[in-house]
Amino acid sequence: MKDTIQFFFSWFGSKYKETKIIYPFLKLDNINTIVEPFCGSCGFSYYLFKNKELNNIKYHLNDFDKQLILFLNDIKSDGTKKYIDYYNINVEKYIKNKNDWQTLVKIHDNLNEYFIYSHLRGRGNMKDIRRNHINDDRFINVEKFIRMNDTILTNKDYTEILKKYHNKKNVLIFLDPPYFDSFNSMYMGMKGKTQIDNTQMYINILNFLKTCKCQCMMILNDCALFRYLFSEYIVHTYDKIYQSTKRHVKHIIIYKI
């Protein structure tokens, strides 16, 4: 059966579809835990759970977006029905009044409205609404994934996650950090329109790769600097088209086994 939804959210930079390209490079025979320090929509882990039936291992999903982790923890405890009901009752007023919809990005204390905004935000100017209402069936597999007993959900700095799993041989860490030259105010949790300097992050990750005992895979936008820094770990390059802008880019797969 074809997916009708990737995840709960239309998430900027989701790796759900790209994991089809990434998967052949993975060496998962001895892996019992998959960790995403920058989980976002959890696209990588959810793809493995949904399409490769990797449901007998532990997933650790972490993100700096506190509201996202609060939402996922609530889903883990109580499921999705209350959010779906709220969405179906209220979504049309946000679609009709774009100003109301735009204010949702500023809301950090209402999980219902967080869900509405996050579910709609990938639809650009809101003119391309093919389905205003959603039903429980669309979220069955996602809910199963989040509600697995072993799924860990945390809101910590990525460095704490790397430290926790540094010496664990049966762990795969999947890194999808904010890109070096991206306009990062698009990410949930960023305030205003200030571009973020992430350069220390890549230095930290490079030092981690040099010493860690776990497996570690990372996806980055292709550029000369990253090819220089991570040259010994690059295993593949692939093309990507961002659906919202139709912009063509190249990504590199970095893999420390």
Buried (B, 14 or more C-beta within 10 A) or exposed (E): EEBEBBBBBBBBBBBBEBBEBBBEEBEBEEBBBBBBBBBBBBBBBBBBBBBEEBEEBBBBBBBBBEBBBBBBBBBBEEBBEBBBEBBEEEBEEBBEEEEBBEEBBEBBEEBBBBBBBBBBBBBEEBEEEEEEEBEEEBBEBBBEBBBBEEBEBBBBEBBEBBEBBBEBEBBBBBBBBBBBEBEBEEBBEBEEEEEEEBEEBBEBBBEBBEEBEBBBBBBBBBBEEBEEBBEEBBEEEBEBEEEEEEEEBEBBBBBBE
